[in-house]
C-alpha cells in the first residue's frame, strides 16, 4: 500500500497505518463498512440500568481508553450520549476476534454486541459477545490526562476538541437547545420563520462594513448581508405581520472575544406594536429560554449572578450618561458644546460627529460596563439611528433601545420608521456621512423606499446577537467558544 506523507511523521502513526494494511490483507478493511447495527444509546443504559440489566444491546462509539488483564480486556466506549465500560473476554470472543481486538487503538470506532451487567466493582458495563471495528483512527488523540489545551489548535481542530473535552460538546448541545427554544417561543407567539437573501446589492440595516464579491453570471458586484432588517420589513409591508429569521450575517471588522466576521443574528418584526412591545417580548423570551434550557432564570457569569426572573431595568441613554459620567446632555444645546465636553472628559471623537454621536460615545465610555443586570437603554439620538421613529416629544431622539447584560449589547430594537419621506432624508444624511469617511454608513435603498411608499403599518423590530446569548447562558469566555468553526487566520500566512 502506498502511504500518505503523514505516515512518516512518527512511529505511532506508522504503526497505525501498518495495522490498517494488516486488516485489509485479512479482508477486514473497516472503511468498506457502510452502517452499524447499533440499537441503544449509552446514556439510556446508564440512566435506566434496571430496565437493561441482562438485556442484549448493540452499542457503538469511539474507544477512549483500554487496558488488559490476562485474557480480559476493558474498553471505555464513548458515544454522543455518554461513556460505558466494555468487558471483553477471550473465552467469549474466541482466539481470532480477541486477537484483533487486542490491536485496537484509542480513537478507533467500534461496535459491540452483548448484554448489560454490573461488575463486582459496581460499574455498569456491556459484556461483549461480538465486536466489530467500524473505522480505524490513523492519528492518535491527545494524551488523555492533558487533553487538547492549545487554544488555537482547539479552534482549528474542533473535531478533536469535541472528542477530548466533554464540556465543549455540552456547550454546543446547549446552543442547539437555545435556538430550538427560541423558535418554539416565537412560533407560539404567532411568528413565521422566513429566509431572506445573503447576497445583496445594498447591504443596509446596520452600521458595518460589508464583504464584497462579484457575481460572474450577471457581471455585478454584490455584498454579503450585514443585517436582516430591510428584507424583513418588506415582508411586513407585504402583510405577513409577524416574521423572524435566524441566520448568518457578515461584517468586515476585527476579531475579539465578542466579535467574529460571520455570526448568527436573529431579527424579528411585529406589526401594530412599538419598542415597548419589543421590550415585553424580550423579557418573556429570555425567561422562557433560560427555564427551558437551564431549568432556572438565574445564571452566573464572570462571578456575577444575573437574574432574568426580575423585571429588566429601563433607563434612557441620557440618564445613564448623567449617572455614570456626571454629564447631563439635556443641558447641552449645540454640537460645539458637546465637543467641548468631550474634550474635558477625554472622549475621542471625529470632526464629523454631532451632539448625538458624542452622547453615544459617552455612554460607551462611562456607562456600558455598569449594565450587568438586564437593562434596556432607551431613547437614542437620531444621528446614530437612521431607521427608527422619532420620539414625538423629543425629535432629536428616537424610539430605540439596546439590551445590555453583563456590560454587553445583546439586542437592538426600534419603533420602526415607516415614513418614506423621513426615511429618504435619513438615507441622505447617511450618504453624507459616507462621503465624509464613515465606512459603516448606509446607502440609499430605493426598493426599500418603494416598499415604504406602498405602506408599512406601525411596527416594532429587534435584532438579537445569538452567539452572545449562548456565551452568557453557557458561561463561555469568548465568542469562539460558542462557534463550532470560528474564523481563523490561515496557517499559510
N, C-alpha and C positions, 0 to 999 in steps of 0.2 A: 504493500500500500504506500502511496506517495503521501508523506506527512506535510501538513502546512508548516510554514516557517515557525509559527508559535510553538510547535512541539519541541523545538530546540532551545526554548527559553529556560529550561530547568529539568532536572532529573524527575521531579514529581510529575510534571506534565508528560514527559516522555513515557513514564510507566503507565499512565492512563491511556495514552494512545496505543501502547503495546497491548493492554488489556482489551481494547476495542478490536484490534487486529485478531486477537485470540478468539473473541466472541464471534466475529464474522467467519473465521475459519471453521468454527464449530457449528455454523448455521444458526447462531443466536444473535444476530445483529439487532440490537434493541430499536434502532431507528426505522425498521420496517414495520414495527407495531403501530397500528393506527388508533387503537382505542383501549379502554380498560373496562373490566367488569365491576369496578368499584360501585358499591351499593350503600355505603354507610359513611357519614362524616364522623371524624374522630370526636368532635365535641358532643355529638349525640350519644356516643358510648360513655364518655366521661360524665356527662350530666345526668344520665339515667341508667346507671350500671345494673340495677335490679332487673330492668326490662331486657337487657342484653346478655346477662350472665349465662354462660354456656351456649349462647346462640352463635351460629355461624355468620360471619361477616366477611366482606371484602373491602379492604381499605387500601388507599394509595396515597403516596406523597413522597417527600424528599427525606433521605437519611441525613440526620444532623449529628448523630454520634453513634458509635458502635464499640462493642467490647465482646471478647470471647472468654469463656471459661471451660476448658476441656472441649467437649462436643456440644456445647450450648453457646449460642450467640444471642446477644441482646442489642437491639437497634432502637434508637429514638426516631420515630417517624413523624413528620410534620405535614399537615395539610392546611388549607386556609383557615379551618376552624380551631385547630389546636395540635397537640402532640400526644403520642401514645407510645408505650413500650411494645416492641415486638419480641416475643420469646420464640426462638427457633432452635430445634434440636436435630442433631444428626440422625437420630433414630426415626424421626418423623419424616424428614425430607429425603433421606437416602444419601448415599455417598456422592453421587454426581451433583444433585441440586445443592447440597450443603457445600460442596467444593466450590461451586460457582458463587454461592452466597458469601463465602469467605473472602472472595476477591472484590466484593462490592466496596465502593468508596463513599466517604462522606460527600454528599451532594448528589449522589445518584437518585433517580426517581424510580420507585419500585411499587409493585402491587403484592399484597399479602392476603391470602385467604386462610381463615382459621376461626377459632372460637374465642369468645371473650371470657376472661377469668381474672382472678386476683392472685398475685404471687404471695409467698409466705411473708413478704415484707409489706403486704397490703397495697401493692401498686397495680392498678388496673392495666391489663395487658391483653394483647392478642396472641394466642398460641398458634403459631404458623403451621399450616398443613400443606400449603402450596405457595410458592414465591415466584415472582417474575420481574426481571429487570425491564423497565419501560423506556428509560432514557439514560445514557451514560454521561456523567459530568466529566468533561475533559480538562477543566481547570479547577484547582482547589479553591474552596471558600476560605475567607479569612480565618485565622486561628480562633477557636471557639471562645476563649476567655478574654480576648482583647477585641474581638469583633471588628466591624468596619467603622473606625473612628475618624479617619481623614475626611473632613467635611467636604472638601472639593470632590473627592472621589465618590463620596456618598451621593452627591447630586448627579454626578456624571454616570454612575452605575447604580441607578435607583433599584434595578432588579436585584442586585446583591444586597443593597441596604434593606430592602423589604424582607429578604431571607434572613438576614443576620440580626435585625433589630425589630422585635415584635411590636414595640411601641410606635414605630414608624407605620407599620401596617395598620395599627389601631387608629392612627390619625387619619389615614385615607379612608378607612371604613366609616369613621365619623363624618368625614367630609361628604361622602356619598349620602349618608343618612341626613345630614343637614340640608342638602339640596333637595332630597326627596321630601322632607318635611315642609320645606318652603313651598314646594309645588302643591302638596296636599292642602296646606293652609290657603293658598291663593285660589286653588280650584274650588274649595268650599265657599270662598267669598264671591264666586261667580266670575272670576277672571279667566281669560282664554290665553293659553300659551301660543305664541307665534314665532316665526323666524323672519328676519329681515336681512338685507344684503350685507356682506362683509366687504366686498369690493364696491367702492362708491366713487362718483366723480367729485363730490363735495363732502369732505369729512368734517361735519359740524356737530354741534351739541355739547362740546366741551372745550376747555382751554388746554390744548395739547398739540404737539407736532405730530403729523401723521407719517406713516411709512408710504413711500411712493413705489409704484410698479407700472408696468406697461402691458397693455392687452394687445397682443400681436394681431389677433383676428380683426379687430376694429381699428387698429393703429391709434389707440387712445391711451393717454396717461390716466391711471386710476390710483386711488388711495385705499389703504386698509382703514376700516372704520375706527374712530376713536370713541364713539358713543353709539347708543341705540336710539337716541331720542327722536330725531326728526322723522324717521320712518314710522315709529310707533305712534307719533302724533298724527301722521297721515291716516292711520287706521282709526283713530278717534274721529277724525273728520268723516271717515267712511261709515261710521255708525257702529263700530264694534264695542265701544263704550268702556270695556274693562279688558285691557290687554297687558301681557308681560312677556319678557324674553330673558332667558338666561343664556349668555353667550360670551365668547371671547371678543375682546377689543384690543387694539394695538396702538401703543403710544411710543413715539420715538424719543425716549427720555432715558435718564440714568437708571441704574440698578442699585438698590439698597435693601435694607431689611423689610421695607414695606412697599417696594416698587419693583415690578418686573415688566418688560416691554409688552408682553402679552399677558392678559389677566382676565378673570371672569367677572363680568358685570351683570347685574340684574337691574332692569328698569321696568317700571310698571306705570300705567296711566289709567286714570279713572275719571270718566265724565261726570259732571254735575257735583263736583266737590272741589276743595281747595287745599292749601298746605296744612291747614288744621286737620282735615280728614286724613292726610298722609301721616301726620304725627300719630293719630289714634291707631291707624292701621299698623304702623311700625312697632308701636309698643306691643300690640297684640301678637304680631308675628314673632318678635323676639321671644316673648314669653312662651308661645306655643313651641317654637323650635327648641328652646332650652329644655322644656319639660319632656318633649318627645325624645330628644337625643340624649340628654344628660340626666333626666329624672329630677331636675331641680331648677329653680330660677336663679340660683347663686353660682357664680364661677369665681375662681381665684386666678388672677393673672399678675405676674410680677409682684407678688406679695399683697396685692390689693383684692379684697373681696368686692365683687361687683354684683349688685342685686337687681335683676331685671323684674322682680316681682313688685317693686315700688314704682310709683308714677315717675316718669322721666322728668327731669328738671327742664324748665324752659326759661331762656334768658335772651334778650336782644344782644346783638353784637356790640352796640354802643354801650350797654350796661356792663357787659363782660369786660370791655376795654377800660371802662371807668373803674371797675372793681379791681382789676389786676395791674393796670398801668397808671391809674390816677389821672387819666386824661378824659375829659368829657367832650366828645365830638359834637354834642348838641351846641356847644359854645363856640365851635369853630365854623366860620362862615365861608371862607374862601380857600381855594387851593393853595394860595401863598401862605396862609396861616397854618394850614395842615403841614406843609413842607417845613415851616419853621419849627413846629412842634416836633416833627420827626427828627430834625437835626439835633434838637435839645435832648432827645431820648436815644440818640444814636441808632435810629432806624433807617436803614438804607432804602433809597427809592430812586426811581428814574425820572428824568425831566418830564416825560410824558404823563406821569402819574397825576391823578386828580385826588381831591379830598377822599372820595370813596375808596380808591385804591390804597391810600395811606391808612385809612381806618382798618382795612383788611390786613395790611402789613402789621399794624399794631396788635391786632388780635392774634396773628400767628406768632408774634414775638413774645407777647406777655401773657396771653390768656389760654391759648390752646392746651398747653401742658397741664393745666389745672382741671381739665374736663375729664375726670376719672370715671365718675358715675355717669350713667347715660344722661346726656344733656342735649336738648335741641337748642342750637344757637340760631336765632331768628333775625329776620329783617335786615338783609344785607344791602349794601349800597348798590345803586343801579349800575355803576361803572363796571362791576365785576359780574353782572347778571343779565346778559343780553337776551335771554329767552323767558324772562319772568315778568309777571304782572306788577305794576307799581302799586304801592300802598296808597289808597285814596287820600289818606290824611297826611301823607309824607311822601310826595312824589320823587324825592331824591333816593328813596329806598324801595325795596321790593318785597313781595310776599314769598320769601325763600327761607329755608332752614338747612343747616347741616347738623347731622347727628354726630356727636363726639362721645367716644367711650375710650377709657384708658389713654386719653390725650390724642387719640387718632380720629381722623374724619372717617366715619363709617357709612354715611349716606348723605345724599344731597337732594333736596326736594323744592318744588316750586308750586305756587299757583301759576299755571302755565299761561304765558302771554298768548292771547288769541286775537289780538287786534292787528290785522295785517299792515295797517298804516304805521303804527308804532313799531312793529317788528322790522319793517323796512328801514326805519330811521335807526334802529339798534344795529342792524347789519351794516348800515353806512358808517356808524361810529366804529364798528369792528374793523371795517376796511381801512379806516383812517389809522387805527392803532396798528394794523398790519403794515401799513406804509411807513409808520414811524419806528418799525423794528420789532414789534411784538409778533414773534413767530408762532405764538399759540392762539392768535386772534382768529375768529370765524370769518368766513367769506359769505357773500350773499348767495342764498339758495333760492333761485327763482321758482322752482317747482314747489318747494315748501311754502313759499309766499302764495303761490296759486292755490294750494290746499287751504290756507287760512282764509283766502278770499272766498272760497266756496263756503266756508263757515265751520268753525270749531266751537263746541259748547264750552262753558266754563269747565276747567279740567285741573285735577291735581296729578302731579307726577313725581316720581322719586327714582333715584338710582342707588343701588347698594353695592359696595365692594364685597363680593362673596369671599374672596381669599382672606381679607382681613377679618371677616366674621368667623371664618374657620380658624384662623390663628387664635382669636380670642377664646373660642369655645373649646379648643384643644390644647390651650396653654403652649402654643408654639412660638418660638422666639423670632422667627423670620419668615417672610413670605415664601422663600424657597423650601421651607419645611412643609408647606401645605400644597405645593405644586409638584406633581409627580415628576415632571421633567422641566425644571426651570431653565431659563435662558443662560447659557454658559459661553464664555469666550472659547473659541476654537483652540485646541492644543497646538495647532499648526502655526498659530500667530506668534 
